[in-house]
């Protein structure tokens, strides 16, 4: 069974019961560090929308808002004690002290670009809010990059599978 089949089998009952709110919750939690299949769930939800089971606009809004609010929650956690959390629990996601130092240095040098593009990189997607908050990135820079990055990510993974359903079904 493929990753997409697993995600579709997992999210379909949740979406049937709770609609796009289920997707919002998954992406919100994943965006501040909870290990959940957010991107796979988004692709699955877009495929469900192509079948008519969900409105594609609701899928996009759920993904975008879940990403923005989840990363913002991560930023606030990072701002108020996140470095200690990253040092203590970072090993759970293979974030060694050396990797954390490199990530923090990258955030200091290219924080806006990091937040803008982080959503497209596994693990960085889950940690970028925490790291940005822990290094004291200015809130306005973070929010602008976060809103734009989440819109790009949600747009790609919502509209891509929706409009190219036949290609995705070949992978299933």
C-alpha positions in Angstrom: 0.0 0.0 0.0 1.4 3.4 -1.0 1.7 6.4 1.3 -1.1 8.2 -0.5 -3.4 5.1 -0.1 -2.6 5.0 3.6 -3.3 8.8 3.9 -6.5 8.5 1.9 -7.7 5.5 4.0 -6.9 7.4 7.2 -8.3 10.8 6.4 -11.5 9.7 4.5 -13.4 8.6 7.6 -12.2 11.7 9.5 -13.3 14.0 6.6 -16.6 12.2 6.3 -17.3 12.8 10.0 -15.7 16.3 10.5 -15.2 17.8 7.0 -12.3 20.1 6.3 -12.0 20.8 10.1 -10.3 17.4 10.3 -7.7 18.5 7.8 -7.3 21.9 9.6 -6.6 20.1 12.9 -4.1 17.7 11.4 -2.1 20.5 9.7 -2.4 22.8 12.7 -1.0 20.2 15.1 1.7 19.1 12.6 2.8 22.7 12.1 4.0 23.2 15.6 5.7 19.9 16.0 3.3 17.0 16.5 4.3 14.2 14.1 1.3 13.8 11.9 0.9 13.2 8.1 -0.1 16.7 7.3 1.1 16.9 3.7 -0.2 13.4 2.8 -3.5 14.3 4.4 -3.7 17.5 2.3 -3.1 15.6 -0.9 -5.7 13.0 0.1 -8.2 15.8 0.9 -7.5 17.4 -2.5 -8.2 14.0 -4.2 -11.4 13.7 -2.1 -12.4 17.2 -3.4 -11.8 16.1 -7.0 -14.4 13.3 -6.3 -16.8 15.9 -5.0 -16.6 14.8 -1.4 -15.2 18.2 -0.2 -15.2 21.8 -1.6 -11.7 22.6 -2.9 -11.9 26.1 -1.4 -12.5 24.6 2.0 -9.5 22.3 1.6 -7.3 25.2 0.7 -8.6 27.4 3.6 -8.2 24.5 6.1 -4.6 23.8 5.0 -3.7 27.5 4.9 -5.2 28.5 8.2 -4.0 25.3 9.9 -0.5 26.0 8.7 -0.5 29.7 9.6 -2.0 29.2 13.1 0.1 26.1 13.8 3.4 27.8 12.9 2.3 30.8 14.9 1.6 28.6 17.9 5.1 27.1 17.4 6.6 30.6 17.2 4.9 31.5 20.6 6.1 28.3 22.2 9.6 29.0 20.8 9.5 32.6 22.1 8.6 31.5 25.6 10.9 28.5 26.3 11.2 26.7 23.0 15.0 26.5 23.0 14.9 24.4 26.1 12.2 22.2 24.5 14.3 21.8 21.3 17.4 20.9 23.3 15.4 18.4 25.5 13.2 16.7 22.9 15.0 17.5 19.6 16.6 14.1 19.6 13.2 12.6 19.0 13.3 14.0 15.5 17.1 13.6 15.1 17.7 17.2 15.9 21.2 16.9 17.5 22.7 20.0 19.2 24.9 20.5 16.1 21.9 20.4 13.8 20.0 22.8 16.1 23.0 25.2 16.1 23.1 25.1 12.2 19.3 25.6 12.0 19.4 28.5 14.4 22.3 30.1 12.4 20.4 29.7 9.2 17.3 31.3 10.8 19.4 34.2 12.0 21.0 34.8 8.5 18.0 34.0 6.3 15.0 33.8 8.7 12.4 35.2 6.3 13.4 32.9 3.5 13.6 29.9 5.9 10.1 30.5 7.1 8.8 31.1 3.6 10.2 27.9 2.2 10.3 25.6 5.3 6.8 24.2 4.7 8.2 22.4 1.7 10.9 20.5 3.7 10.0 17.7 6.0 11.0 18.3 9.7 11.8 21.9 9.0 8.0 22.3 8.3 7.3 21.1 11.9 10.1 23.1 13.6 10.4 26.4 11.8 8.0 28.3 14.1 9.7 27.0 17.2 13.1 27.9 15.9 12.0 31.3 14.6 10.5 32.1 18.0 13.4 30.7 20.0 16.0 33.0 18.2 13.7 36.0 18.6 12.8 36.6 14.9 10.7 39.7 14.8 7.0 38.8 14.9 6.1 40.9 11.8 8.8 39.2 9.6 7.7 35.8 10.8 4.0 36.4 10.2 4.4 37.8 6.7 6.8 34.9 5.7 4.5 32.4 7.4 1.3 33.6 5.6 3.0 33.7 2.2 4.7 30.3 2.7 1.5 28.6 3.9 -0.4 30.0 0.9 2.2 28.7 -1.5 2.3 25.3 0.1 -1.4 25.0 0.5 -2.0 26.1 -3.1 0.5 23.7 -4.5 -0.7 20.6 -2.6 -4.4 21.5 -2.9 -4.6 22.6 -6.5 -1.9 20.2 -7.9 -3.7 17.0 -6.9 -7.1 18.5 -7.6 -6.3 19.4 -11.2 -3.9 16.5 -11.9 -6.0 13.8 -10.3 -5.3 11.3 -13.1 -1.6 11.5 -12.5 -2.1 11.0 -8.7 -4.4 8.0 -9.3 -1.7 6.3 -11.2 0.5 6.5 -8.1 -2.3 5.0 -6.0 
